[in-house]
Amino acid sequence: MNIKRYFFLYIFGIFVLFALIAFPAYATSAIFLTKATEYYQKTCTKKIENLQPSTAVICYLFDKVQEHEQALQNLDSQEDAIENLDTRVTANTSDIALLKERQILAYGQYRGAGFTTTANTDVPTDAQVDIECPFACILFMNYVVDSRNNQTGAHNFYQLYLNGIALSFQNQASYGFPGQAIPISLTGIYPVSAGTHTVQVYAHPTAGQLEEHTKTLTVLAIRE
């Protein structure tokens, strides 16, 4: 190995050490981020054949960092949806345990797919169950749906309705990218008088188009 090669490795080693120490500090600086963005727009948008090998590597690394950042944002969105679902499952565990000790008077279920809407206020979906209580009872209502939206940053809102009146049982999902599939669970327990009752699911997106795929609405009439 000649002297020039040793000298090159020495300089390269100093550069790597400097990068490991200095880059984290510079990366937190707004000035550095601005300069880095300007460099990318000025240099990396050129045709690949016009770039020096070292410059091409820097541009490649910049693109990969952007890809990983987007992937992390999408993962955060999925984790939020899972945490929301876990919280609701935990909150409903005690209610479900209570229902197991009571007599089921009636049962109704709707299964379907394919509902869409762009309305920004609540509209009824096609999920509906009519159920009859021979006397005063408790309705256990559960809705599970594969809900999607075609616009990044949009939210899909869901709410249970009983006999055309909105109940306080709600849920929502936030979308990190178009077409993202997020499972939504909506559960409610509500006392009613004797007679026939209609349970419906209403929904609306804040933006884009709300798209439902597989879904199930289950209603149990439980003796008080």
C-alpha positions in Angstrom: 0.0 0.0 0.0 1.6 3.4 -1.1 1.7 6.6 0.9 -1.1 8.2 -1.1 -3.4 5.3 -0.2 -2.5 5.6 3.5 -3.1 9.4 3.3 -6.5 8.8 1.7 -7.6 6.4 4.4 -6.4 8.8 7.1 -8.4 11.7 5.7 -11.4 9.4 5.2 -11.2 8.3 8.8 -11.1 11.9 10.0 -14.2 12.7 7.9 -16.2 9.7 9.3 -15.3 10.7 12.9 -16.3 14.3 12.2 -19.6 13.1 10.7 -20.5 10.9 13.6 -19.8 13.8 16.1 -21.0 16.8 14.2 -23.9 15.6 12.1 -26.3 14.9 15.1 -25.7 18.4 16.4 -26.1 20.0 13.0 -29.2 17.9 12.2 -31.1 19.7 15.0 -30.3 23.1 13.5 -32.9 24.8 11.4 -30.1 26.4 9.4 -28.6 23.0 8.6 -31.9 21.5 7.5 -32.6 24.5 5.3 -29.2 24.2 3.7 -29.5 20.5 3.3 -32.9 21.0 1.5 -31.4 23.6 -0.7 -28.5 21.4 -1.6 -30.8 18.5 -2.4 -33.1 20.6 -4.7 -30.1 22.1 -6.4 -27.9 19.0 -6.8 -30.0 15.8 -6.6 -32.6 16.8 -9.1 -30.1 16.6 -11.9 -29.8 13.6 -14.2 -27.9 10.7 -12.5 -25.2 10.7 -15.2 -24.3 14.3 -14.4 -23.6 13.5 -10.7 -20.3 12.7 -9.2 -20.2 9.3 -7.4 -19.8 10.8 -4.0 -22.7 13.3 -4.6 -24.9 10.4 -5.9 -24.3 8.6 -2.6 -25.3 11.6 -0.6 -28.5 12.0 -2.6 -29.3 8.3 -2.3 -28.9 8.6 1.5 -31.1 11.6 1.6 -33.9 9.8 -0.3 -33.6 6.7 2.0 -33.9 8.9 5.1 -37.1 10.4 3.7 -38.5 7.0 3.0 -37.8 5.8 6.6 -39.4 9.0 8.0 -42.6 8.4 6.0 -42.6 4.7 7.1 -42.3 5.8 10.7 -45.2 8.2 10.4 -47.4 5.5 8.9 -46.4 3.1 11.7 -47.3 5.8 14.3 -50.7 6.0 12.7 -51.2 2.2 12.9 -50.0 2.1 16.5 -52.5 4.9 17.5 -55.4 2.9 16.0 -54.3 -0.3 17.9 -53.9 1.6 21.2 -57.4 3.1 20.7 -58.9 -0.3 20.0 -57.1 -1.9 23.1 -58.4 0.9 25.3 -62.0 0.3 24.2 -61.6 -3.5 24.6 -60.4 -3.0 28.2 -63.2 -0.5 29.0 -65.9 -2.9 27.8 -64.5 -6.0 29.5 -66.4 -5.5 32.7 -69.7 -4.7 30.9 -69.4 -7.8 28.8 -68.8 -9.9 31.9 -71.9 -8.5 33.4 -74.0 -9.4 30.3 -72.9 -13.0 30.5 -74.9 -13.4 33.7 -78.2 -12.2 32.1 -80.7 -13.8 29.8 -80.6 -13.0 26.1 -84.2 -12.2 24.9 -83.4 -11.4 21.2 -80.5 -11.4 18.8 -80.0 -9.5 15.5 -77.0 -9.1 13.1 -76.2 -7.3 9.9 -73.2 -8.3 7.7 -72.2 -6.3 4.6 -69.6 -4.3 2.6 -69.3 -1.6 0.1 -70.6 1.6 1.7 -69.0 5.0 0.6 -69.6 8.6 1.4 -68.0 12.0 1.0 -70.5 13.9 3.2 -68.9 15.9 6.1 -71.8 15.4 8.4 -73.3 12.2 9.8 -75.1 10.0 7.3 -76.6 6.5 7.9 -74.6 3.6 6.6 -76.4 0.5 5.4 -75.7 -1.2 8.8 -79.1 -1.5 10.6 -80.7 -4.0 12.9 -84.3 -4.0 14.1 -84.8 -5.9 17.4 -87.8 -6.4 19.7 -87.8 -6.4 23.4 -90.9 -8.2 25.0 -90.4 -6.0 28.0 -87.8 -3.5 29.3 -84.3 -4.7 28.4 -80.7 -3.7 27.8 -79.4 -3.4 24.3 -75.8 -4.5 23.7 -74.6 -3.1 20.4 -71.3 -3.8 18.6 -70.1 -2.7 15.2 -66.8 -3.8 13.6 -65.7 -2.4 10.2 -62.7 -2.3 7.9 -62.8 1.4 7.3 -60.6 3.3 4.7 -60.2 6.8 3.2 -58.6 7.9 -0.1 -57.0 11.0 1.3 -53.9 11.4 3.6 -54.7 13.1 6.9 -58.4 12.5 6.8 -60.5 11.1 9.7 -63.4 8.8 9.5 -66.0 9.3 12.3 -68.6 6.7 13.5 -71.5 6.9 15.9 -74.3 4.6 17.1 -77.9 5.7 16.7 -81.0 4.3 18.4 -84.4 4.9 16.9 -83.0 7.9 14.9 -81.3 9.5 17.9 -77.6 9.8 18.3 -76.0 8.0 21.3 -72.8 8.9 23.0 -71.0 5.9 21.6 -68.4 7.1 19.0 -65.1 6.2 17.5 -62.8 7.5 14.7 -59.7 6.7 12.7 -56.9 8.9 11.3 -55.3 7.9 7.9 -51.6 8.2 7.2 -51.9 7.4 3.5 -54.6 6.8 0.9 -56.4 3.4 1.1 -55.0 2.6 4.6 -57.1 -0.2 6.2 -57.9 0.5 9.8 -60.3 -1.7 11.9 -62.8 0.3 13.9 -64.8 -1.1 16.8 -67.9 0.6 18.1 -69.6 -0.7 21.3 -72.5 0.5 23.3 -74.9 -0.7 26.1 -78.2 1.1 26.5 -81.4 0.4 28.5 -84.7 0.6 26.5 -88.4 0.1 27.1 -90.5 -2.8 25.7 -91.1 -2.7 21.9 -89.2 -2.7 18.6 -86.0 -0.7 18.4 -83.8 0.3 15.4 -80.0 0.4 15.8 -78.1 2.2 13.1 -74.5 3.2 12.4 -73.9 6.7 11.1 -70.5 7.9 9.7 -68.7 10.7 7.9 -65.2 11.7 6.8 -63.5 15.0 7.5 -62.1 14.9 4.0 -61.8 12.6 1.0 -64.0 9.6 0.7 -64.9 7.2 3.5 -64.9 3.6 2.2 -66.2 0.6 4.1 -65.3 -3.0 3.4 -66.3 -6.0 5.5 -68.4 -5.0 8.5 -70.7 -6.6 11.1 -73.4 -5.0 13.4 -74.5 -7.2 16.2 -77.3 -6.4 18.7 -78.4 -8.4 21.7 -81.5 -7.7 23.8 -80.6 -8.6 27.4 -83.1 -9.0 30.2 -82.6 -6.4 33.0 
